[in-house]
């Protein structure tokens, strides 16, 4: 990855792998740029954020993975016209435009922007039940459903680069305790984090949905904290 990425706010995590956070709720987006295809992980919380992400890429995205049906992760998707949009099997049903727009409003997105994004909402065309492998040319992205946790439709993206990188969606949060709303499945959360730890291993870089990159130890501690918080093991 050339230095040009950094000028656009990306932090590189390995050759062809980078992340950045976006203003507002500090949501993370990721990129995995293979020789042939370019994958974006999550798209931001407004149409404008999606456009900013798309505009900061060295070439057009061919694939987009939506980690779950929350506005801050999916409202930017229309900016990636032409890309294949990948989501969990249950995602199309979980994407409720009115609910997402209301949520965005609660977090400070202007009503007009939230409504525009909700109207333009993009449903995934490639649906994942358990695992989908995307060969990007020299880099392979493993799209994994670690089980219902933060939502019923969570996906993570595992990339074996110089160091393995795991894009965790909101299964892991660094900037505060993980948010568990009415659509969370707390009983499944610790097991889902066990699966992510098994996928990534001890030396992986774990990229949370919000906040700074963490390590396996942090994920394990968060797993234990969630198990205690929800009374599951
Ligand atoms: Zn979320």
Boltz pocket constraint, residues with backbone or C-beta under 6 A from the ligand:
constraints:
  - pocket:
      binder: B
      contacts: [[A, 68], [A, 70], [A, 150], [A, 170], [A, 179]]
      max_distance: 6.0
